Amino acid sequence: MTSATSHEWGTQMAGLAKVAGNRGGSAKNQEVVRRFIWEIASISVHLEELRQFWARALGISGPQWMILMALADLDKADGVPVNVVSKMLHVDPSFVTTQSKLLEKKGFLRRRPSATDARVVQMSLTDRTYKHLASLAAQQEALDEFIFEEFDDRALTEFADRLTALKNRLEKARLKIALDF
């Protein structure tokens, strides 16, 4: 999500929350919901800026960085299909295909047909990319420690679980509203 898109989303959601609050909902609760929405939108902007920083360190775009990160997280030695990466990133598979071809030309990843279905393209990181990522690991670890210093392991796990639950409810809400329109 770009900074402008995050801001637009935050504005729309805060506006909807305000309208809902004016229809008899708890004003205090709606104020907290609006604050929460703005905080999430702001976090999204900051995460995008961090992605851009790491991407520039490798000479690639932010979305290309996200493809590499998805592969680093998902690949268990056999490669990862394009559609799995596109679902993780919430983008169209054709976007991942186009960007992965560019990343392949730059030597960051390999693309090969699946051994079981030639229509499926498996992607994996190159040794060169693993070396690049390893060279950034100490910086990333220090940054993560700074960002999450207020959380112990248990608290961070609980927070991540709550965010996952919220993400799932938002997906259901998105589907519900899509059916209503």
N, CA, C and O of each residue as an XYZ file, in Angstrom:
724
protein
N       0.848     -1.163      0.000
C       0.000      0.000      0.000
C       0.897      1.231      0.000
O       1.803      1.336      0.827
N       0.659      2.155     -0.909
C       1.473      3.358     -0.958
C       1.058      4.316      0.138
O       0.008      4.148      0.757
N       1.883      5.321      0.375
C       1.572      6.310      1.403
C       0.253      6.995      1.102
O      -0.571      7.177      1.998
N       0.042      7.379     -0.155
C      -1.206      8.046     -0.522
C      -2.389      7.108     -0.325
O      -3.434      7.532      0.169
N      -2.244      5.838     -0.706
C      -3.323      4.880     -0.552
C      -3.622      4.654      0.929
O      -4.788      4.583      1.317
N      -2.593      4.540      1.754
C      -2.779      4.369      3.195
C      -3.531      5.563      3.768
O      -4.454      5.407      4.568
N      -3.126      6.757      3.348
C      -3.777      7.964      3.848
C      -5.245      7.992      3.412
O      -6.126      8.306      4.213
N      -5.507      7.662      2.137
C      -6.883      7.644      1.642
C      -7.721      6.643      2.414
O      -8.856      6.934      2.791
N      -7.155      5.448      2.651
C      -7.872      4.422      3.395
C      -8.187      4.915      4.798
O      -9.311      4.767      5.277
N      -7.188      5.504      5.461
C      -7.389      6.012      6.812
C      -8.466      7.076      6.842
O      -9.310      7.078      7.738
N      -8.447      7.982      5.873
C      -9.443      9.046      5.792
C     -10.837      8.465      5.599
O     -11.779      8.875      6.277
N     -10.976      7.518      4.681
C     -12.276      6.900      4.412
C     -12.806      6.160      5.630
O     -13.971      6.309      5.999
N     -11.935      5.354      6.261
C     -12.372      4.564      7.402
C     -12.707      5.455      8.593
O     -13.690      5.204      9.290
N     -11.916      6.479      8.834
C     -12.193      7.387      9.941
C     -13.507      8.121      9.693
O     -14.290      8.330     10.620
N     -13.747      8.511      8.447
C     -15.009      9.166      8.103
C     -16.199      8.255      8.321
O     -17.226      8.686      8.846
N     -16.071      6.986      7.919
C     -17.151      6.021      8.137
C     -17.385      5.785      9.620
O     -18.529      5.685     10.064
N     -16.300      5.696     10.392
C     -16.431      5.492     11.831
C     -17.133      6.688     12.476
O     -17.948      6.516     13.382
N     -16.816      7.905     12.008
C     -17.440      9.109     12.552
C     -18.932      9.125     12.234
O     -19.746      9.453     13.098
N     -19.294      8.773     11.003
C     -20.703      8.711     10.613
C     -21.431      7.674     11.462
O     -22.534      7.926     11.948
N     -20.812      6.508     11.639
C     -21.430      5.453     12.448
C     -21.619      5.928     13.885
O     -22.640      5.644     14.510
N     -20.622      6.657     14.406
C     -20.716      7.169     15.767
C     -21.845      8.178     15.924
O     -22.436      8.272     17.000
N     -22.155      8.931     14.879
C     -23.231      9.917     14.917
C     -24.601      9.277     14.846
O     -25.609      9.959     15.034
N     -24.661      7.964     14.576
C     -25.946      7.275     14.480
C     -26.304      6.540     15.762
O     -27.105      5.606     15.731
N     -25.737      6.938     16.868
C     -26.154      6.339     18.129
C     -25.157      5.378     18.739
O     -25.411      4.852     19.823
N     -24.021      5.125     18.082
C     -23.002      4.275     18.680
C     -22.303      5.021     19.799
O     -22.447      6.238     19.916
N     -21.569      4.329     20.600
C     -20.831      4.958     21.681
C     -19.814      5.937     21.101
O     -18.936      5.548     20.331
N     -19.940      7.215     21.476
C     -19.031      8.243     20.947
C     -17.600      7.944     21.357
O     -16.674      8.107     20.561
N     -17.415      7.504     22.608
C     -16.067      7.196     23.088
C     -15.488      6.027     22.299
O     -14.321      6.059     21.907
N     -16.295      4.997     22.066
C     -15.835      3.840     21.304
C     -15.472      4.241     19.874
O     -14.453      3.790     19.351
N     -16.283      5.074     19.242
C     -16.004      5.501     17.876
C     -14.749      6.356     17.816
O     -14.009      6.309     16.833
N     -14.506      7.133     18.858
C     -13.279      7.922     18.915
C     -12.058      7.005     18.960
O     -11.057      7.264     18.293
N     -12.144      5.943     19.740
C     -11.053      4.973     19.831
C     -10.883      4.252     18.497
O      -9.752      4.014     18.072
N     -11.972      3.901     17.832
C     -11.904      3.240     16.525
C     -11.229      4.163     15.515
O     -10.354      3.725     14.770
N     -11.623      5.430     15.481
C     -11.001      6.387     14.553
C      -9.509      6.518     14.837
O      -8.694      6.526     13.914
N      -9.154      6.622     16.120
C      -7.735      6.724     16.488
C      -6.980      5.483     16.034
O      -5.884      5.578     15.482
N      -7.575      4.315     16.271
C      -6.945      3.054     15.866
C      -6.720      3.019     14.354
O      -5.646      2.632     13.894
N      -7.719      3.419     13.592
C      -7.610      3.421     12.134
C      -6.499      4.360     11.678
O      -5.717      4.011     10.794
N      -6.423      5.535     12.266
C      -5.360      6.466     11.887
C      -3.996      5.918     12.260
O      -3.040      6.098     11.505
N      -3.876      5.257     13.398
C      -2.593      4.678     13.812
C      -2.168      3.575     12.845
O      -0.996      3.493     12.477
N      -3.106      2.733     12.433
C      -2.780      1.664     11.476
C      -2.349      2.270     10.138
O      -1.385      1.806      9.529
N      -3.056      3.300      9.685
C      -2.678      3.956      8.426
C      -1.269      4.547      8.539
O      -0.478      4.454      7.600
N      -0.964      5.145      9.670
C       0.362      5.724      9.883
C       1.433      4.634      9.928
O       2.509      4.795      9.352
N       1.142      3.531     10.607
C       2.087      2.406     10.651
C       2.357      1.897      9.245
O       3.498      1.589      8.901
N       1.317      1.808      8.437
C       1.478      1.350      7.054
C       2.427      2.265      6.274
O       3.263      1.790      5.505
N       2.296      3.565      6.475
C       3.179      4.526      5.795
C       4.622      4.314      6.238
O       5.535      4.292      5.413
N       4.823      4.158      7.543
C       6.188      3.960      8.047
C       6.781      2.645      7.553
O       7.967      2.591      7.225
N       5.990      1.602      7.495
C       6.478      0.324      6.966
C       6.869      0.447      5.493
O       7.865     -0.128      5.053
N       6.077      1.199      4.744
C       6.403      1.422      3.332
C       7.723      2.162      3.198
O       8.533      1.831      2.332
N       7.947      3.151      4.035
C       9.204      3.903      3.992
C      10.391      2.998      4.340
O      11.456      3.107      3.732
N      10.206      2.111      5.312
C      11.270      1.160      5.653
C      11.540      0.202      4.498
O      12.694     -0.102      4.196
N      10.472     -0.275      3.850
C      10.642     -1.156      2.678
C      11.437     -0.452      1.588
O      12.306     -1.054      0.957
N      11.138      0.819      1.369
C      11.851      1.584      0.349
C      13.329      1.702      0.706
O      14.187      1.613     -0.172
N      13.630      1.901      1.979
C      15.016      1.993      2.425
C      15.760      0.692      2.112
O      16.835      0.719      1.511
N      15.185     -0.452      2.521
C      15.850     -1.744      2.293
C      15.955     -2.040      0.798
O      16.960     -2.586      0.342
N      14.936     -1.686      0.046
C      14.963     -1.920     -1.405
C      16.077     -1.113     -2.065
O      16.814     -1.636     -2.901
N      16.197      0.155     -1.692
C      17.255      1.002     -2.259
C      18.636      0.429     -1.957
O      19.557      0.560     -2.764
N      18.781     -0.207     -0.791
C      20.077     -0.801     -0.433
C      20.471     -1.894     -1.430
O      21.657     -2.170     -1.612
N      19.477     -2.514     -2.075
C      19.754     -3.544     -3.079
C      19.590     -3.039     -4.516
O      19.863     -3.767     -5.470
N      19.148     -1.801     -4.663
C      18.957     -1.248     -6.000
C      17.696     -1.748     -6.689
O      17.655     -1.870     -7.913
N      16.659     -2.038     -5.892
C      15.389     -2.519     -6.447
C      14.243     -1.675     -5.901
O      14.461     -0.792     -5.071
N      13.027     -1.942     -6.363
C      11.853     -1.205     -5.897
C      11.287     -1.831     -4.622
O      11.618     -2.965     -4.273
N      10.432     -1.078     -3.935
C       9.774     -1.587     -2.733
C       8.975     -2.850     -2.986
O       9.109     -3.813     -2.231
N       8.140     -2.882     -4.033
C       7.396     -4.118     -4.324
C       8.326     -5.299     -4.652
O       8.029     -6.438     -4.293
N       9.434     -5.031     -5.326
C      10.391     -6.107     -5.600
C      11.003     -6.617     -4.299
O      11.214     -7.819     -4.142
N      11.289     -5.714     -3.373
C      11.798     -6.108     -2.058
C      10.792     -7.046     -1.370
O      11.178     -8.050     -0.770
N       9.509     -6.708     -1.467
C       8.485     -7.537     -0.827
C       8.437     -8.931     -1.446
O       8.215     -9.912     -0.736
N       8.637     -9.031     -2.739
C       8.686    -10.343     -3.389
C       9.857    -11.146     -2.829
O       9.705    -12.326     -2.513
N      11.011    -10.520     -2.707
C      12.175    -11.214     -2.144
C      11.912    -11.644     -0.702
O      12.285    -12.749     -0.310
N      11.276    -10.784      0.085
C      10.980    -11.127      1.473
C       9.983    -12.284      1.555
O      10.109    -13.158      2.413
N       9.001    -12.285      0.670
C       8.033    -13.394      0.647
C       8.745    -14.702      0.322
O       8.481    -15.731      0.944
N       9.643    -14.658     -0.649
C      10.391    -15.872     -1.003
C      11.288    -16.320      0.142
O      11.398    -17.515      0.416
N      11.928    -15.369      0.810
C      12.795    -15.712      1.936
C      11.989    -16.397      3.045
O      12.479    -17.324      3.690
N      10.763    -15.941      3.261
C       9.916    -16.532      4.304
C       9.288    -17.859      3.889
O       9.140    -18.761      4.714
N       8.922    -17.981      2.626
C       8.125    -19.133      2.188
C       8.920    -20.295      1.604
O       8.486    -21.444      1.683
N      10.073    -20.007      1.024
C      10.795    -21.059      0.296
C      11.406    -22.079      1.241
O      12.184    -21.739      2.133
N      11.040    -23.327      1.030
C      11.576    -24.439      1.827
C      12.433    -25.344      0.948
O      12.465    -26.555      1.167
N      13.121    -24.788     -0.032
C      14.079    -25.470     -0.915
C      13.516    -25.863     -2.280
O      14.295    -26.135     -3.195
N      12.209    -25.903     -2.449
C      11.646    -26.285     -3.748
C      11.176    -25.093     -4.572
O      10.715    -25.262     -5.701
N      11.289    -23.900     -4.019
C      10.776    -22.732     -4.696
C       9.339    -22.460     -4.282
O       8.708    -23.272     -3.605
N       8.837    -21.319     -4.693
C       7.486    -20.895     -4.325
C       6.745    -20.491     -5.598
O       7.279    -19.724     -6.399
N       5.522    -20.993     -5.798
C       4.755    -20.604     -6.981
C       4.376    -19.119     -6.970
O       4.181    -18.518     -5.913
N       4.281    -18.559     -8.145
C       3.897    -17.158     -8.313
C       2.591    -16.862     -7.582
O       2.486    -15.842     -6.901
N       1.597    -17.735     -7.711
C       0.284    -17.449     -7.116
C       0.342    -17.407     -5.589
O      -0.436    -16.681     -4.970
N       1.237    -18.160     -4.974
C       1.373    -18.134     -3.514
C       1.933    -16.780     -3.073
O       1.465    -16.197     -2.095
N       2.931    -16.289     -3.797
C       3.514    -14.980     -3.479
C       2.481    -13.876     -3.717
O       2.367    -12.953     -2.910
N       1.734    -13.962     -4.813
C       0.743    -12.922     -5.104
C      -0.338    -12.883     -4.028
O      -0.796    -11.801     -3.661
N      -0.752    -14.036     -3.518
C      -1.744    -14.052     -2.436
C      -1.178    -13.448     -1.161
O      -1.863    -12.699     -0.465
N       0.062    -13.769     -0.857
C       0.682    -13.226      0.357
C       0.782    -11.703      0.289
O       0.582    -11.019      1.292
N       1.092    -11.176     -0.896
C       1.271     -9.737     -1.069
C      -0.017     -9.009     -1.460
O      -0.030     -7.782     -1.552
N      -1.095     -9.756     -1.690
C      -2.378     -9.173     -2.093
C      -2.252     -8.381     -3.396
O      -2.748     -7.260     -3.513
N      -1.578     -8.991     -4.366
C      -1.435     -8.380     -5.689
C      -1.789     -9.415     -6.751
O      -1.860    -10.611     -6.468
N      -2.005     -8.952     -7.947
C      -2.330     -9.832     -9.064
C      -1.118    -10.683     -9.432
O       0.008    -10.185     -9.416
N      -1.326    -11.961     -9.764
C      -0.199    -12.809    -10.159
C       0.613    -12.254    -11.332
O       1.822    -12.472    -11.404
N      -0.041    -11.539    -12.249
C       0.695    -10.981    -13.390
C       1.724     -9.949    -12.923
O       2.778     -9.801    -13.541
N       1.423     -9.241    -11.843
C       2.376     -8.275    -11.286
C       3.605     -9.010    -10.758
O       4.734     -8.592    -11.015
N       3.395    -10.095    -10.026
C       4.509    -10.877     -9.492
C       5.311    -11.472    -10.639
O       6.541    -11.496    -10.583
N       4.639    -11.950    -11.675
C       5.333    -12.508    -12.841
C       6.238    -11.463    -13.479
O       7.414    -11.728    -13.728
N       5.696    -10.278    -13.744
C       6.468     -9.205    -14.372
C       7.664     -8.802    -13.516
O       8.786     -8.698    -14.010
N       7.411     -8.578    -12.229
C       8.483     -8.129    -11.332
C       9.525     -9.227    -11.105
O      10.718     -8.940    -11.000
N       9.079    -10.471    -11.032
C      10.029    -11.565    -10.812
C      10.931    -11.756    -12.034
O      12.087    -12.151    -11.888
N      10.424    -11.486    -13.217
C      11.267    -11.551    -14.415
C      12.356    -10.478    -14.355
O      13.503    -10.728    -14.727
N      11.991     -9.285    -13.884
C      12.987     -8.219    -13.727
C      14.021     -8.592    -12.666
O      15.216     -8.352    -12.841
N      13.553     -9.177    -11.573
C      14.464     -9.610    -10.511
C      15.376    -10.739    -10.983
O      16.531    -10.832    -10.567
N      14.853    -11.582    -11.843
C      15.662    -12.670    -12.406
C      16.776    -12.088    -13.291
O      17.922    -12.532    -13.226
N      16.429    -11.095    -14.111
C      17.435    -10.454    -14.966
C      18.540     -9.800    -14.145
O      19.690     -9.754    -14.580
N      18.194     -9.287    -12.945
C      19.185     -8.658    -12.071
C      19.930     -9.678    -11.220
O      20.835     -9.316    -10.468
N      19.556    -10.949    -11.334
C      20.253    -12.001    -10.606
C      19.797    -12.223     -9.175
O      20.507    -12.853     -8.391
N      18.617    -11.711     -8.819
C      18.128    -11.856     -7.454
C      17.341    -13.143     -7.209
O      17.284    -13.637     -6.083
N      16.741    -13.679     -8.259
C      15.976    -14.909     -8.082
C      16.028    -15.766     -9.330
O      16.411    -15.317    -10.410
N      15.629    -17.015     -9.145
C      15.518    -17.973    -10.252
C      14.049    -18.298    -10.455
O      13.273    -18.381     -9.503
N      13.692    -18.476    -11.696
C      12.344    -18.909    -12.060
C      12.498    -20.192    -12.867
O      13.308    -20.266    -13.791
N      11.707    -21.205    -12.503
C      11.747    -22.443    -13.265
C      10.371    -23.090    -13.219
O       9.610    -22.888    -12.273
N      10.062    -23.863    -14.242
C       8.761    -24.563    -14.237
C       8.732    -25.597    -13.110
O       9.756    -26.192    -12.772
N       7.567    -25.798    -12.544
C       7.382    -26.809    -11.507
C       7.623    -28.198    -12.081
O       7.287    -28.464    -13.236
N       8.196    -29.071    -11.290
C       8.448    -30.450    -11.726
C       7.143    -31.211    -11.907
O       7.089    -32.161    -12.687
N       6.091    -30.811    -11.200
C       4.814    -31.524    -11.287
C       3.818    -30.901    -12.249
O       2.908    -31.585    -12.718
N       3.974    -29.597    -12.557
C       3.045    -28.909    -13.461
C       3.803    -27.777    -14.155
O       4.085    -26.744    -13.546
N       4.123    -27.975    -15.408
C       4.942    -27.016    -16.161
C       4.281    -25.642    -16.298
O       4.958    -24.666    -16.620
N       2.972    -25.552    -16.059
C       2.283    -24.255    -16.120
C       2.610    -23.379    -14.911
O       2.446    -22.160    -14.950
N       3.072    -24.017    -13.846
C       3.373    -23.311    -12.602
C       4.848    -22.940    -12.566
O       5.719    -23.778    -12.800
N       5.118    -21.659    -12.266
C       6.494    -21.187    -12.161
C       6.884    -21.148    -10.691
O       6.215    -20.522     -9.868
N       7.986    -21.834    -10.378
C       8.537    -21.843     -9.022
C       9.644    -20.796     -8.961
O      10.497    -20.735     -9.846
N       9.627    -19.979     -7.924
C      10.649    -18.947     -7.759
C      11.463    -19.246     -6.511
O      10.935    -19.735     -5.513
N      12.758    -18.945     -6.580
C      13.624    -19.090     -5.410
C      14.717    -18.035     -5.480
O      15.065    -17.543     -6.554
N      15.247    -17.700     -4.317
C      16.312    -16.709     -4.238
C      17.632    -17.319     -4.683
O      17.869    -18.515     -4.513
N      18.485    -16.482     -5.252
C      19.823    -16.926     -5.635
C      20.754    -16.832     -4.424
O      20.440    -16.174     -3.432
N      21.896    -17.499     -4.525
C      22.896    -17.415     -3.453
C      23.333    -15.965     -3.258
O      23.559    -15.519     -2.133
N      23.448    -15.240     -4.360
C      23.831    -13.829     -4.298
C      22.839    -13.036     -3.441
O      23.241    -12.182     -2.652
N      21.556    -13.320     -3.599
C      20.533    -12.614     -2.825
C      20.626    -12.976     -1.348
O      20.522    -12.109     -0.481
N      20.822    -14.263     -1.069
C      20.984    -14.663      0.335
C      22.171    -13.940      0.969
O      22.111    -13.556      2.137
N      23.246    -13.755      0.207
C      24.414    -13.029      0.726
C      24.071    -11.558      0.986
O      24.460    -10.993      2.008
N      23.338    -10.945      0.049
C      22.909     -9.552      0.241
C      22.057     -9.431      1.504
O      22.263     -8.534      2.321
N      21.101    -10.343      1.650
C      20.211    -10.292      2.805
C      20.984    -10.536      4.105
O      20.698     -9.917      5.130
N      21.949    -11.429      4.053
C      22.773    -11.696      5.236
C      23.561    -10.452      5.630
O      23.761    -10.192      6.817
N      24.012     -9.678      4.631
C      24.779     -8.461      4.936
C      23.904     -7.388      5.585
O      24.416     -6.496      6.261
N      22.587     -7.472      5.382
C      21.657     -6.505      5.981
C      21.060     -7.014      7.294
O      20.394     -6.263      8.006
N      21.296     -8.275      7.609
C      20.627     -8.916      8.745
C      20.911     -8.224     10.071
O      19.993     -8.040     10.870
N      22.146     -7.838     10.324
C      22.475     -7.197     11.604
C      21.731     -5.873     11.753
O      21.234     -5.563     12.836
N      21.649     -5.090     10.677
C      20.915     -3.826     10.720
C      19.432     -4.087     10.974
O      18.802     -3.402     11.780
N      18.880     -5.086     10.277
C      17.463     -5.391     10.442
C      17.169     -5.878     11.857
O      16.158     -5.502     12.450
N      18.043     -6.702     12.390
C      17.841     -7.213     13.741
C      17.873     -6.077     14.761
O      17.042     -6.036     15.669
N      18.812     -5.169     14.619
C      18.906     -4.026     15.535
C      17.660     -3.152     15.424
O      17.145     -2.671     16.433
N      17.184     -2.951     14.221
C      15.982     -2.160     14.005
C      14.762     -2.846     14.625
O      13.946     -2.195     15.278
N      14.641     -4.155     14.420
C      13.533     -4.908     15.013
C      13.556     -4.816     16.535
O      12.514     -4.643     17.167
N      14.749     -4.932     17.120
C      14.870     -4.826     18.581
C      14.416     -3.448     19.058
O      13.736     -3.331     20.078
N      14.793     -2.410     18.319
C      14.376     -1.055     18.673
C      12.857     -0.908     18.558
O      12.211     -0.389     19.468
N      12.295     -1.358     17.455
C      10.858     -1.204     17.210
C      10.030     -1.965     18.239
O       9.025     -1.453     18.732
N      10.445     -3.174     18.561
C       9.640     -4.038     19.418
C      10.170     -4.157     20.848
O       9.848     -5.116     21.550
N      10.978     -3.192     21.282
C      11.599     -3.279     22.604
C      10.592     -3.315     23.746
O      10.908     -3.840     24.813
N       9.399     -2.780     23.559
C       8.396     -2.765     24.618
C       7.644     -4.097     24.741
O       6.848     -4.273     25.664
N       7.890     -5.029     23.823
C       7.194     -6.308     23.813
C       8.148     -7.430     24.232
O       9.252     -7.537     23.698
N       7.723     -8.267     25.188
C       8.460     -9.509     25.383
C       7.892    -10.519     24.377
O       6.931    -10.209     23.673
N       8.469    -11.707     24.302
C       8.043    -12.685     23.298
C       6.550    -13.001     23.397
O       5.855    -13.081     22.384
N       6.068    -13.179     24.620
C       4.656    -13.528     24.816
C       3.744    -12.390     24.360
O       2.771    -12.621     23.643
N       4.058    -11.174     24.774
C       3.232    -10.021     24.418
C       3.218     -9.807     22.902
O       2.180     -9.490     22.322
N       4.378     -9.983     22.269
C       4.449     -9.802     20.815
C       3.631    -10.874     20.103
O       2.954    -10.587     19.116
N       3.691    -12.105     20.600
C       2.899    -13.193     20.013
C       1.410    -12.907     20.159
O       0.649    -13.084     19.208
N       0.990    -12.470     21.335
C      -0.423    -12.151     21.565
C      -0.875    -10.998     20.673
O      -1.973    -11.030     20.116
N      -0.030     -9.987     20.540
C      -0.365     -8.838     19.694
C      -0.490     -9.274     18.234
O      -1.435     -8.890     17.545
N       0.467    -10.078     17.768
C       0.419    -10.575     16.390
C      -0.834    -11.426     16.166
O      -1.456    -11.348     15.107
N      -1.202    -12.235     17.160
C      -2.421    -13.052     17.045
C      -3.660    -12.172     16.938
O      -4.569    -12.467     16.162
N      -3.697    -11.103     17.709
C      -4.847    -10.185     17.640
C      -4.902     -9.465     16.295
O      -5.978     -9.258     15.732
N      -3.740     -9.089     15.793
C      -3.715     -8.451     14.472
C      -4.172     -9.430     13.388
O      -4.870     -9.036     12.455
N      -3.789    -10.679     13.504
C      -4.232    -11.698     12.545
C      -5.750    -11.839     12.598
O      -6.409    -11.907     11.560
N      -6.296    -11.882     13.798
C      -7.753    -11.973     13.942
C      -8.431    -10.752     13.329
O      -9.452    -10.880     12.653
N      -7.862     -9.565     13.564
C      -8.415     -8.337     12.989
C      -8.332     -8.367     11.471
O      -9.281     -7.987     10.786
N      -7.199     -8.819     10.943
C      -7.041     -8.935      9.484
C      -8.114     -9.849      8.906
O      -8.711     -9.534      7.876
N      -8.362    -10.979      9.562
C      -9.377    -11.921      9.085
C     -10.772    -11.307      9.126
O     -11.571    -11.523      8.215
N     -11.071    -10.539     10.184
C     -12.377     -9.878     10.261
C     -12.505     -8.789      9.192
O     -13.578     -8.600      8.619
N     -11.415     -8.081      8.928
C     -11.445     -7.076      7.866
C     -11.683     -7.719      6.502
O     -12.413     -7.172      5.676
N     -11.071     -8.872      6.267
C     -11.297     -9.583      5.003
C     -12.758     -9.989      4.876
O     -13.350     -9.851      3.806
N     -13.345    -10.491      5.964
C     -14.767    -10.853      5.946
C     -15.630     -9.621      5.715
O     -16.611     -9.676      4.973
N     -15.266     -8.508      6.350
C     -16.018     -7.259      6.163
C     -15.919     -6.790      4.717
O     -16.900     -6.320      4.140
N     -14.722     -6.921      4.131
C     -14.532     -6.536      2.732
C     -15.431     -7.361      1.829
O     -16.065     -6.829      0.918
N     -15.482     -8.660      2.082
C     -16.341     -9.540      1.277
C     -17.812     -9.193      1.478
O     -18.587     -9.175      0.522
N     -18.193     -8.917      2.724
C     -19.578     -8.570      3.031
C     -19.992     -7.290      2.315
O     -21.058     -7.225      1.703
N     -19.146     -6.282      2.400
C     -19.500     -5.007      1.769
C     -19.501     -5.133      0.233
O     -20.285     -4.471     -0.447
N     -18.625     -5.981     -0.298
C     -18.602     -6.200     -1.752
C     -19.901     -6.835     -2.211
O     -20.389     -6.531     -3.300
N     -20.465     -7.710     -1.398
C     -21.747     -8.344     -1.746
C     -22.891     -7.358     -1.639
O     -23.856     -7.450     -2.398
N     -22.801     -6.410     -0.707
C     -23.864     -5.434     -0.499
C     -23.899     -4.371     -1.590
O     -24.930     -3.728     -1.787
N     -22.788     -4.173     -2.303
C     -22.738     -3.148     -3.346
C     -22.953     -3.753     -4.648
O     -22.948     -3.055     -5.662
